[in-house]
């Protein structure tokens, strides 16, 4: 699993969220860069949106974000 390089220094590097040209593999909603990062962290072959991920893990989207921060050191993108 690829390590997120931004986790190393605790720098407050929080990229602005961007809309991507791909859709969620489950619901078809347009993905953003945060969805893509989360999908990558969880090694999804086909990216899915945050709400579909949350559903799969039976979590609220806020819980999922807290989980990513705790486990992967990923700060949610700005503008989510
Ligand atoms: Zn979805």
PDB file of the backbone (N, CA, C, O) and the ligand in Angstrom, with CONECT records:
HET     ZN  A 101       1
ATOM      1  N   UNK A   1       0.852  -1.207   0.000  1.00  0.00           N
ATOM      2  CA  UNK A   1       0.000   0.000   0.000  1.00  0.00           C
ATOM      3  C   UNK A   1       0.883   1.251   0.000  1.00  0.00           C
ATOM      4  O   UNK A   1       1.770   1.380   0.844  1.00  0.00           O
ATOM      5  N   UNK A   2       0.649   2.156  -0.925  1.00  0.00           N
ATOM      6  CA  UNK A   2       1.527   3.344  -0.995  1.00  0.00           C
ATOM      7  C   UNK A   2       1.353   4.257   0.210  1.00  0.00           C
ATOM      8  O   UNK A   2       0.234   4.557   0.627  1.00  0.00           O
ATOM      9  N   UNK A   3       2.458   4.682   0.749  1.00  0.00           N
ATOM     10  CA  UNK A   3       2.419   5.608   1.893  1.00  0.00           C
ATOM     11  C   UNK A   3       2.222   7.024   1.369  1.00  0.00           C
ATOM     12  O   UNK A   3       2.814   7.422   0.366  1.00  0.00           O
ATOM     13  N   UNK A   4       1.387   7.768   2.063  1.00  0.00           N
ATOM     14  CA  UNK A   4       1.180   9.152   1.664  1.00  0.00           C
ATOM     15  C   UNK A   4       2.349   9.985   2.157  1.00  0.00           C
ATOM     16  O   UNK A   4       2.562  10.126   3.361  1.00  0.00           O
ATOM     17  N   UNK A   5       3.100  10.533   1.221  1.00  0.00           N
ATOM     18  CA  UNK A   5       4.312  11.258   1.570  1.00  0.00           C
ATOM     19  C   UNK A   5       4.028  12.505   2.399  1.00  0.00           C
ATOM     20  O   UNK A   5       4.895  12.979   3.133  1.00  0.00           O
ATOM     21  N   UNK A   6       2.827  13.028   2.284  1.00  0.00           N
ATOM     22  CA  UNK A   6       2.502  14.233   3.035  1.00  0.00           C
ATOM     23  C   UNK A   6       2.418  13.975   4.537  1.00  0.00           C
ATOM     24  O   UNK A   6       2.408  14.916   5.331  1.00  0.00           O
ATOM     25  N   UNK A   7       2.358  12.716   4.923  1.00  0.00           N
ATOM     26  CA  UNK A   7       2.190  12.405   6.333  1.00  0.00           C
ATOM     27  C   UNK A   7       3.482  12.619   7.128  1.00  0.00           C
ATOM     28  O   UNK A   7       3.452  12.644   8.358  1.00  0.00           O
ATOM     29  N   UNK A   8       4.606  12.772   6.439  1.00  0.00           N
ATOM     30  CA  UNK A   8       5.901  12.682   7.116  1.00  0.00           C
ATOM     31  C   UNK A   8       6.191  13.784   8.145  1.00  0.00           C
ATOM     32  O   UNK A   8       6.678  13.481   9.234  1.00  0.00           O
ATOM     33  N   UNK A   9       5.909  15.036   7.832  1.00  0.00           N
ATOM     34  CA  UNK A   9       6.335  16.113   8.719  1.00  0.00           C
ATOM     35  C   UNK A   9       5.206  16.722   9.523  1.00  0.00           C
ATOM     36  O   UNK A   9       5.453  17.564  10.386  1.00  0.00           O
ATOM     37  N   UNK A  10       3.988  16.322   9.265  1.00  0.00           N
ATOM     38  CA  UNK A  10       2.868  16.972   9.913  1.00  0.00           C
ATOM     39  C   UNK A  10       2.642  18.373   9.395  1.00  0.00           C
ATOM     40  O   UNK A  10       1.934  19.166  10.015  1.00  0.00           O
ATOM     41  N   UNK A  11       3.242  18.680   8.260  1.00  0.00           N
ATOM     42  CA  UNK A  11       3.020  19.983   7.644  1.00  0.00           C
ATOM     43  C   UNK A  11       1.555  20.126   7.267  1.00  0.00           C
ATOM     44  O   UNK A  11       0.904  19.171   6.843  1.00  0.00           O
ATOM     45  N   UNK A  12       1.061  21.328   7.431  1.00  0.00           N
ATOM     46  CA  UNK A  12      -0.350  21.548   7.140  1.00  0.00           C
ATOM     47  C   UNK A  12      -0.565  21.734   5.641  1.00  0.00           C
ATOM     48  O   UNK A  12      -1.126  22.729   5.183  1.00  0.00           O
ATOM     49  N   UNK A  13      -0.102  20.748   4.910  1.00  0.00           N
ATOM     50  CA  UNK A  13      -0.252  20.789   3.454  1.00  0.00           C
ATOM     51  C   UNK A  13      -1.595  20.167   3.100  1.00  0.00           C
ATOM     52  O   UNK A  13      -1.739  18.944   3.068  1.00  0.00           O
ATOM     53  N   UNK A  14      -2.563  21.011   2.837  1.00  0.00           N
ATOM     54  CA  UNK A  14      -3.893  20.475   2.533  1.00  0.00           C
ATOM     55  C   UNK A  14      -4.339  20.994   1.184  1.00  0.00           C
ATOM     56  O   UNK A  14      -4.838  22.113   1.064  1.00  0.00           O
ATOM     57  N   UNK A  15      -4.152  20.165   0.171  1.00  0.00           N
ATOM     58  CA  UNK A  15      -4.512  20.625  -1.173  1.00  0.00           C
ATOM     59  C   UNK A  15      -6.005  20.890  -1.296  1.00  0.00           C
ATOM     60  O   UNK A  15      -6.831  20.225  -0.671  1.00  0.00           O
ATOM     61  N   UNK A  16      -6.318  21.861  -2.102  1.00  0.00           N
ATOM     62  CA  UNK A  16      -7.699  22.155  -2.427  1.00  0.00           C
ATOM     63  C   UNK A  16      -8.288  20.975  -3.199  1.00  0.00           C
ATOM     64  O   UNK A  16      -7.653  20.428  -4.101  1.00  0.00           O
ATOM     65  N   UNK A  17      -9.500  20.596  -2.831  1.00  0.00           N
ATOM     66  CA  UNK A  17     -10.119  19.460  -3.519  1.00  0.00           C
ATOM     67  C   UNK A  17     -10.439  19.834  -4.976  1.00  0.00           C
ATOM     68  O   UNK A  17     -10.871  20.948  -5.273  1.00  0.00           O
ATOM     69  N   UNK A  18     -10.213  18.867  -5.863  1.00  0.00           N
ATOM     70  CA  UNK A  18     -10.467  19.116  -7.293  1.00  0.00           C
ATOM     71  C   UNK A  18     -11.447  18.081  -7.829  1.00  0.00           C
ATOM     72  O   UNK A  18     -11.423  16.922  -7.412  1.00  0.00           O
ATOM     73  N   UNK A  19     -12.289  18.488  -8.731  1.00  0.00           N
ATOM     74  CA  UNK A  19     -13.177  17.527  -9.387  1.00  0.00           C
ATOM     75  C   UNK A  19     -12.415  16.790 -10.480  1.00  0.00           C
ATOM     76  O   UNK A  19     -11.650  17.393 -11.232  1.00  0.00           O
ATOM     77  N   UNK A  20     -12.627  15.502 -10.558  1.00  0.00           N
ATOM     78  CA  UNK A  20     -11.951  14.697 -11.566  1.00  0.00           C
ATOM     79  C   UNK A  20     -12.905  14.357 -12.702  1.00  0.00           C
ATOM     80  O   UNK A  20     -14.109  14.604 -12.623  1.00  0.00           O
ATOM     81  N   UNK A  21     -12.346  13.794 -13.746  1.00  0.00           N
ATOM     82  CA  UNK A  21     -13.157  13.437 -14.909  1.00  0.00           C
ATOM     83  C   UNK A  21     -13.699  12.015 -14.841  1.00  0.00           C
ATOM     84  O   UNK A  21     -14.265  11.512 -15.811  1.00  0.00           O
ATOM     85  N   UNK A  22     -13.524  11.374 -13.697  1.00  0.00           N
ATOM     86  CA  UNK A  22     -14.015  10.003 -13.573  1.00  0.00           C
ATOM     87  C   UNK A  22     -15.186   9.954 -12.599  1.00  0.00           C
ATOM     88  O   UNK A  22     -15.333  10.810 -11.727  1.00  0.00           O
ATOM     89  N   UNK A  23     -15.998   8.950 -12.769  1.00  0.00           N
ATOM     90  CA  UNK A  23     -17.163   8.784 -11.908  1.00  0.00           C
ATOM     91  C   UNK A  23     -16.952   7.661 -10.916  1.00  0.00           C
ATOM     92  O   UNK A  23     -16.095   6.797 -11.103  1.00  0.00           O
ATOM     93  N   UNK A  24     -17.743   7.685  -9.863  1.00  0.00           N
ATOM     94  CA  UNK A  24     -17.732   6.622  -8.863  1.00  0.00           C
ATOM     95  C   UNK A  24     -18.117   5.303  -9.517  1.00  0.00           C
ATOM     96  O   UNK A  24     -19.064   5.233 -10.299  1.00  0.00           O
ATOM     97  N   UNK A  25     -17.368   4.267  -9.183  1.00  0.00           N
ATOM     98  CA  UNK A  25     -17.633   2.978  -9.792  1.00  0.00           C
ATOM     99  C   UNK A  25     -18.905   2.333  -9.248  1.00  0.00           C
ATOM    100  O   UNK A  25     -19.413   1.373  -9.826  1.00  0.00           O
ATOM    101  N   UNK A  26     -19.412   2.853  -8.151  1.00  0.00           N
ATOM    102  CA  UNK A  26     -20.621   2.275  -7.563  1.00  0.00           C
ATOM    103  C   UNK A  26     -21.873   3.086  -7.902  1.00  0.00           C
ATOM    104  O   UNK A  26     -22.873   2.514  -8.337  1.00  0.00           O
ATOM    105  N   UNK A  27     -21.834   4.398  -7.712  1.00  0.00           N
ATOM    106  CA  UNK A  27     -23.054   5.190  -7.899  1.00  0.00           C
ATOM    107  C   UNK A  27     -22.970   6.133  -9.095  1.00  0.00           C
ATOM    108  O   UNK A  27     -23.979   6.723  -9.481  1.00  0.00           O
ATOM    109  N   UNK A  28     -21.793   6.288  -9.684  1.00  0.00           N
ATOM    110  CA  UNK A  28     -21.678   7.121 -10.876  1.00  0.00           C
ATOM    111  C   UNK A  28     -21.469   8.600 -10.607  1.00  0.00           C
ATOM    112  O   UNK A  28     -21.289   9.381 -11.541  1.00  0.00           O
ATOM    113  N   UNK A  29     -21.490   8.995  -9.324  1.00  0.00           N
ATOM    114  CA  UNK A  29     -21.249  10.388  -8.976  1.00  0.00           C
ATOM    115  C   UNK A  29     -19.845  10.790  -9.388  1.00  0.00           C
ATOM    116  O   UNK A  29     -18.921   9.978  -9.322  1.00  0.00           O
ATOM    117  N   UNK A  30     -19.676  12.039  -9.813  1.00  0.00           N
ATOM    118  CA  UNK A  30     -18.349  12.489 -10.215  1.00  0.00           C
ATOM    119  C   UNK A  30     -17.417  12.508  -9.018  1.00  0.00           C
ATOM    120  O   UNK A  30     -17.769  13.009  -7.950  1.00  0.00           O
ATOM    121  N   UNK A  31     -16.232  11.959  -9.204  1.00  0.00           N
ATOM    122  CA  UNK A  31     -15.282  11.863  -8.100  1.00  0.00           C
ATOM    123  C   UNK A  31     -14.472  13.142  -7.960  1.00  0.00           C
ATOM    124  O   UNK A  31     -14.291  13.885  -8.924  1.00  0.00           O
ATOM    125  N   UNK A  32     -13.994  13.386  -6.768  1.00  0.00           N
ATOM    126  CA  UNK A  32     -13.038  14.470  -6.552  1.00  0.00           C
ATOM    127  C   UNK A  32     -11.715  13.871  -6.090  1.00  0.00           C
ATOM    128  O   UNK A  32     -11.595  12.664  -5.879  1.00  0.00           O
ATOM    129  N   UNK A  33     -10.727  14.752  -5.941  1.00  0.00           N
ATOM    130  CA  UNK A  33      -9.376  14.259  -5.652  1.00  0.00           C
ATOM    131  C   UNK A  33      -9.305  13.550  -4.297  1.00  0.00           C
ATOM    132  O   UNK A  33      -8.491  12.648  -4.103  1.00  0.00           O
ATOM    133  N   UNK A  34     -10.158  13.964  -3.370  1.00  0.00           N
ATOM    134  CA  UNK A  34     -10.175  13.285  -2.064  1.00  0.00           C
ATOM    135  C   UNK A  34     -10.703  11.862  -2.207  1.00  0.00           C
ATOM    136  O   UNK A  34     -10.128  10.927  -1.651  1.00  0.00           O
ATOM    137  N   UNK A  35     -11.798  11.695  -2.951  1.00  0.00           N
ATOM    138  CA  UNK A  35     -12.339  10.347  -3.190  1.00  0.00           C
ATOM    139  C   UNK A  35     -11.251   9.450  -3.784  1.00  0.00           C
ATOM    140  O   UNK A  35     -11.084   8.296  -3.390  1.00  0.00           O
ATOM    141  N   UNK A  36     -10.514  10.024  -4.752  1.00  0.00           N
ATOM    142  CA  UNK A  36      -9.479   9.240  -5.424  1.00  0.00           C
ATOM    143  C   UNK A  36      -8.370   8.857  -4.451  1.00  0.00           C
ATOM    144  O   UNK A  36      -7.870   7.732  -4.490  1.00  0.00           O
ATOM    145  N   UNK A  37      -7.984   9.785  -3.579  1.00  0.00           N
ATOM    146  CA  UNK A  37      -6.920   9.475  -2.598  1.00  0.00           C
ATOM    147  C   UNK A  37      -7.374   8.382  -1.653  1.00  0.00           C
ATOM    148  O   UNK A  37      -6.616   7.463  -1.342  1.00  0.00           O
ATOM    149  N   UNK A  38      -8.610   8.481  -1.198  1.00  0.00           N
ATOM    150  CA  UNK A  38      -9.132   7.474  -0.268  1.00  0.00           C
ATOM    151  C   UNK A  38      -9.207   6.115  -0.944  1.00  0.00           C
ATOM    152  O   UNK A  38      -8.846   5.097  -0.353  1.00  0.00           O
ATOM    153  N   UNK A  39      -9.675   6.103  -2.180  1.00  0.00           N
ATOM    154  CA  UNK A  39      -9.771   4.838  -2.916  1.00  0.00           C
ATOM    155  C   UNK A  39      -8.406   4.211  -3.055  1.00  0.00           C
ATOM    156  O   UNK A  39      -8.251   2.998  -2.923  1.00  0.00           O
ATOM    157  N   UNK A  40      -7.409   5.050  -3.325  1.00  0.00           N
ATOM    158  CA  UNK A  40      -6.049   4.563  -3.489  1.00  0.00           C
ATOM    159  C   UNK A  40      -5.519   4.008  -2.170  1.00  0.00           C
ATOM    160  O   UNK A  40      -4.883   2.954  -2.136  1.00  0.00           O
ATOM    161  N   UNK A  41      -5.786   4.723  -1.101  1.00  0.00           N
ATOM    162  CA  UNK A  41      -5.309   4.273   0.209  1.00  0.00           C
ATOM    163  C   UNK A  41      -5.901   2.915   0.566  1.00  0.00           C
ATOM    164  O   UNK A  41      -5.248   2.096   1.213  1.00  0.00           O
ATOM    165  N   UNK A  42      -7.123   2.684   0.146  1.00  0.00           N
ATOM    166  CA  UNK A  42      -7.776   1.413   0.456  1.00  0.00           C
ATOM    167  C   UNK A  42      -7.556   0.377  -0.648  1.00  0.00           C
ATOM    168  O   UNK A  42      -8.132  -0.711  -0.619  1.00  0.00           O
ATOM    169  N   UNK A  43      -6.710   0.734  -1.621  1.00  0.00           N
ATOM    170  CA  UNK A  43      -6.362  -0.170  -2.719  1.00  0.00           C
ATOM    171  C   UNK A  43      -7.564  -0.615  -3.539  1.00  0.00           C
ATOM    172  O   UNK A  43      -7.630  -1.757  -3.995  1.00  0.00           O
ATOM    173  N   UNK A  44      -8.506   0.290  -3.722  1.00  0.00           N
ATOM    174  CA  UNK A  44      -9.608  -0.025  -4.634  1.00  0.00           C
ATOM    175  C   UNK A  44      -9.057  -0.055  -6.061  1.00  0.00           C
ATOM    176  O   UNK A  44      -8.273   0.813  -6.445  1.00  0.00           O
ATOM    177  N   UNK A  45      -9.465  -1.043  -6.835  1.00  0.00           N
ATOM    178  CA  UNK A  45      -9.074  -1.084  -8.245  1.00  0.00           C
ATOM    179  C   UNK A  45      -9.814  -0.010  -9.017  1.00  0.00           C
ATOM    180  O   UNK A  45      -9.248   0.654  -9.885  1.00  0.00           O
ATOM    181  N   UNK A  46     -11.082   0.149  -8.689  1.00  0.00           N
ATOM    182  CA  UNK A  46     -11.897   1.166  -9.346  1.00  0.00           C
ATOM    183  C   UNK A  46     -12.362   2.128  -8.273  1.00  0.00           C
ATOM    184  O   UNK A  46     -13.003   1.736  -7.298  1.00  0.00           O
ATOM    185  N   UNK A  47     -12.028   3.395  -8.469  1.00  0.00           N
ATOM    186  CA  UNK A  47     -12.304   4.387  -7.434  1.00  0.00           C
ATOM    187  C   UNK A  47     -13.802   4.535  -7.191  1.00  0.00           C
ATOM    188  O   UNK A  47     -14.606   4.469  -8.121  1.00  0.00           O
ATOM    189  N   UNK A  48     -14.156   4.734  -5.945  1.00  0.00           N
ATOM    190  CA  UNK A  48     -15.537   5.023  -5.588  1.00  0.00           C
ATOM    191  C   UNK A  48     -15.572   6.293  -4.750  1.00  0.00           C
ATOM    192  O   UNK A  48     -14.547   6.728  -4.223  1.00  0.00           O
ATOM    193  N   UNK A  49     -16.740   6.877  -4.631  1.00  0.00           N
ATOM    194  CA  UNK A  49     -16.851   8.128  -3.891  1.00  0.00           C
ATOM    195  C   UNK A  49     -16.862   7.866  -2.389  1.00  0.00           C
ATOM    196  O   UNK A  49     -17.045   6.737  -1.934  1.00  0.00           O
ATOM    197  N   UNK A  50     -16.660   8.938  -1.639  1.00  0.00           N
ATOM    198  CA  UNK A  50     -16.580   8.837  -0.193  1.00  0.00           C
ATOM    199  C   UNK A  50     -17.847   8.237   0.413  1.00  0.00           C
ATOM    200  O   UNK A  50     -17.769   7.425   1.335  1.00  0.00           O
ATOM    201  N   UNK A  51     -19.007   8.629  -0.096  1.00  0.00           N
ATOM    202  CA  UNK A  51     -20.225   8.107   0.519  1.00  0.00           C
ATOM    203  C   UNK A  51     -20.404   6.615   0.259  1.00  0.00           C
ATOM    204  O   UNK A  51     -20.924   5.899   1.115  1.00  0.00           O
ATOM    205  N   UNK A  52     -19.981   6.137  -0.911  1.00  0.00           N
ATOM    206  CA  UNK A  52     -20.059   4.699  -1.160  1.00  0.00           C
ATOM    207  C   UNK A  52     -19.066   3.945  -0.280  1.00  0.00           C
ATOM    208  O   UNK A  52     -19.371   2.861   0.217  1.00  0.00           O
ATOM    209  N   UNK A  53     -17.878   4.520  -0.090  1.00  0.00           N
ATOM    210  CA  UNK A  53     -16.897   3.906   0.807  1.00  0.00           C
ATOM    211  C   UNK A  53     -17.454   3.839   2.225  1.00  0.00           C
ATOM    212  O   UNK A  53     -17.379   2.806   2.889  1.00  0.00           O
ATOM    213  N   UNK A  54     -18.009   4.951   2.670  1.00  0.00           N
ATOM    214  CA  UNK A  54     -18.556   5.005   4.024  1.00  0.00           C
ATOM    215  C   UNK A  54     -19.632   3.940   4.194  1.00  0.00           C
ATOM    216  O   UNK A  54     -19.709   3.274   5.226  1.00  0.00           O
ATOM    217  N   UNK A  55     -20.455   3.794   3.172  1.00  0.00           N
ATOM    218  CA  UNK A  55     -21.516   2.798   3.229  1.00  0.00           C
ATOM    219  C   UNK A  55     -20.942   1.394   3.330  1.00  0.00           C
ATOM    220  O   UNK A  55     -21.414   0.562   4.105  1.00  0.00           O
ATOM    221  N   UNK A  56     -19.915   1.153   2.527  1.00  0.00           N
ATOM    222  CA  UNK A  56     -19.313  -0.170   2.534  1.00  0.00           C
ATOM    223  C   UNK A  56     -18.706  -0.498   3.897  1.00  0.00           C
ATOM    224  O   UNK A  56     -18.750  -1.642   4.349  1.00  0.00           O
ATOM    225  N   UNK A  57     -18.144   0.513   4.541  1.00  0.00           N
ATOM    226  CA  UNK A  57     -17.513   0.285   5.846  1.00  0.00           C
ATOM    227  C   UNK A  57     -18.472   0.543   6.988  1.00  0.00           C
ATOM    228  O   UNK A  57     -18.092   0.473   8.157  1.00  0.00           O
ATOM    229  N   UNK A  58     -19.723   0.844   6.649  1.00  0.00           N
ATOM    230  CA  UNK A  58     -20.753   1.100   7.637  1.00  0.00           C
ATOM    231  C   UNK A  58     -20.340   2.227   8.589  1.00  0.00           C
ATOM    232  O   UNK A  58     -20.441   2.099   9.809  1.00  0.00           O
ATOM    233  N   UNK A  59     -19.878   3.322   8.007  1.00  0.00           N
ATOM    234  CA  UNK A  59     -19.441   4.494   8.770  1.00  0.00           C
ATOM    235  C   UNK A  59     -20.138   5.729   8.228  1.00  0.00           C
ATOM    236  O   UNK A  59     -20.642   5.734   7.105  1.00  0.00           O
ATOM    237  N   UNK A  60     -20.158   6.767   9.036  1.00  0.00           N
ATOM    238  CA  UNK A  60     -20.540   8.086   8.547  1.00  0.00           C
ATOM    239  C   UNK A  60     -19.338   8.671   7.808  1.00  0.00           C
ATOM    240  O   UNK A  60     -18.194   8.356   8.138  1.00  0.00           O
ATOM    241  N   UNK A  61     -19.594   9.538   6.792  1.00  0.00           N
ATOM    242  CA  UNK A  61     -18.456  10.150   6.092  1.00  0.00           C
ATOM    243  C   UNK A  61     -17.482  10.843   7.046  1.00  0.00           C
ATOM    244  O   UNK A  61     -16.277  10.846   6.794  1.00  0.00           O
ATOM    245  N   UNK A  62     -17.979  11.426   8.131  1.00  0.00           N
ATOM    246  CA  UNK A  62     -17.079  12.092   9.093  1.00  0.00           C
ATOM    247  C   UNK A  62     -16.191  11.056   9.792  1.00  0.00           C
ATOM    248  O   UNK A  62     -15.008  11.294  10.035  1.00  0.00           O
ATOM    249  N   UNK A  63     -16.789   9.908  10.107  1.00  0.00           N
ATOM    250  CA  UNK A  63     -16.007   8.851  10.751  1.00  0.00           C
ATOM    251  C   UNK A  63     -14.945   8.326   9.802  1.00  0.00           C
ATOM    252  O   UNK A  63     -13.822   8.020  10.202  1.00  0.00           O
ATOM    253  N   UNK A  64     -15.324   8.230   8.542  1.00  0.00           N
ATOM    254  CA  UNK A  64     -14.391   7.745   7.535  1.00  0.00           C
ATOM    255  C   UNK A  64     -13.204   8.703   7.411  1.00  0.00           C
ATOM    256  O   UNK A  64     -12.057   8.267   7.312  1.00  0.00           O
ATOM    257  N   UNK A  65     -13.484  10.005   7.418  1.00  0.00           N
ATOM    258  CA  UNK A  65     -12.389  10.995   7.338  1.00  0.00           C
ATOM    259  C   UNK A  65     -11.477  10.892   8.540  1.00  0.00           C
ATOM    260  O   UNK A  65     -10.256  10.975   8.409  1.00  0.00           O
ATOM    261  N   UNK A  66     -12.068  10.711   9.720  1.00  0.00           N
ATOM    262  CA  UNK A  66     -11.269  10.570  10.936  1.00  0.00           C
ATOM    263  C   UNK A  66     -10.409   9.314  10.849  1.00  0.00           C
ATOM    264  O   UNK A  66      -9.263   9.294  11.297  1.00  0.00           O
ATOM    265  N   UNK A  67     -10.983   8.271  10.266  1.00  0.00           N
ATOM    266  CA  UNK A  67     -10.254   7.016  10.100  1.00  0.00           C
ATOM    267  C   UNK A  67      -9.045   7.204   9.181  1.00  0.00           C
ATOM    268  O   UNK A  67      -7.945   6.741   9.484  1.00  0.00           O
ATOM    269  N   UNK A  68      -9.261   7.886   8.059  1.00  0.00           N
ATOM    270  CA  UNK A  68      -8.156   8.107   7.129  1.00  0.00           C
ATOM    271  C   UNK A  68      -7.049   8.930   7.775  1.00  0.00           C
ATOM    272  O   UNK A  68      -5.864   8.681   7.554  1.00  0.00           O
ATOM    273  N   UNK A  69      -7.449   9.907   8.570  1.00  0.00           N
ATOM    274  CA  UNK A  69      -6.447  10.746   9.221  1.00  0.00           C
ATOM    275  C   UNK A  69      -5.651   9.927  10.226  1.00  0.00           C
ATOM    276  O   UNK A  69      -4.431  10.060  10.322  1.00  0.00           O
ATOM    277  N   UNK A  70      -6.346   9.086  10.969  1.00  0.00           N
ATOM    278  CA  UNK A  70      -5.691   8.307  12.006  1.00  0.00           C
ATOM    279  C   UNK A  70      -4.800   7.222  11.414  1.00  0.00           C
ATOM    280  O   UNK A  70      -3.656   7.052  11.836  1.00  0.00           O
ATOM    281  N   UNK A  71      -5.326   6.491  10.441  1.00  0.00           N
ATOM    282  CA  UNK A  71      -4.630   5.323   9.933  1.00  0.00           C
ATOM    283  C   UNK A  71      -3.603   5.679   8.870  1.00  0.00           C
ATOM    284  O   UNK A  71      -2.507   5.120   8.850  1.00  0.00           O
ATOM    285  N   UNK A  72      -3.952   6.612   7.982  1.00  0.00           N
ATOM    286  CA  UNK A  72      -3.070   6.925   6.858  1.00  0.00           C
ATOM    287  C   UNK A  72      -2.416   8.299   6.985  1.00  0.00           C
ATOM    288  O   UNK A  72      -1.613   8.680   6.133  1.00  0.00           O
ATOM    289  N   UNK A  73      -2.745   9.039   8.025  1.00  0.00           N
ATOM    290  CA  UNK A  73      -2.193  10.377   8.166  1.00  0.00           C
ATOM    291  C   UNK A  73      -2.664  11.313   7.068  1.00  0.00           C
ATOM    292  O   UNK A  73      -1.970  12.268   6.718  1.00  0.00           O
ATOM    293  N   UNK A  74      -3.836  11.043   6.528  1.00  0.00           N
ATOM    294  CA  UNK A  74      -4.362  11.850   5.436  1.00  0.00           C
ATOM    295  C   UNK A  74      -5.262  12.945   5.966  1.00  0.00           C
ATOM    296  O   UNK A  74      -6.253  12.671   6.643  1.00  0.00           O
ATOM    297  N   UNK A  75      -4.915  14.194   5.655  1.00  0.00           N
ATOM    298  CA  UNK A  75      -5.780  15.310   6.023  1.00  0.00           C
ATOM    299  C   UNK A  75      -6.811  15.492   4.930  1.00  0.00           C
ATOM    300  O   UNK A  75      -6.462  15.490   3.749  1.00  0.00           O
ATOM    301  N   UNK A  76      -8.070  15.647   5.295  1.00  0.00           N
ATOM    302  CA  UNK A  76      -9.070  15.899   4.252  1.00  0.00           C
ATOM    303  C   UNK A  76      -8.707  17.146   3.441  1.00  0.00           C
ATOM    304  O   UNK A  76      -8.211  18.129   3.991  1.00  0.00           O
ATOM    305  N   UNK A  77      -8.953  17.095   2.151  1.00  0.00           N
ATOM    306  CA  UNK A  77      -8.672  18.232   1.296  1.00  0.00           C
ATOM    307  C   UNK A  77      -9.526  19.421   1.709  1.00  0.00           C
ATOM    308  O   UNK A  77     -10.603  19.261   2.283  1.00  0.00           O
ATOM    309  N   UNK A  78      -9.032  20.606   1.413  1.00  0.00           N
ATOM    310  CA  UNK A  78      -9.811  21.803   1.653  1.00  0.00           C
ATOM    311  C   UNK A  78     -10.976  21.851   0.678  1.00  0.00           C
ATOM    312  O   UNK A  78     -10.860  21.428  -0.472  1.00  0.00           O
ATOM    313  N   UNK A  79     -12.085  22.365   1.149  1.00  0.00           N
ATOM    314  CA  UNK A  79     -13.216  22.589   0.251  1.00  0.00           C
ATOM    315  C   UNK A  79     -14.115  21.381   0.103  1.00  0.00           C
ATOM    316  O   UNK A  79     -14.974  21.356  -0.778  1.00  0.00           O
ATOM    317  N   UNK A  80     -13.935  20.387   0.939  1.00  0.00           N
ATOM    318  CA  UNK A  80     -14.811  19.224   0.871  1.00  0.00           C
ATOM    319  C   UNK A  80     -16.190  19.563   1.413  1.00  0.00           C
ATOM    320  O   UNK A  80     -17.072  18.705   1.439  1.00  0.00           O
TER     321      UNK A  80
HETATM  322 ZN    ZN A 101     -20.478   6.518  -5.095  1.00  0.00          ZN
END
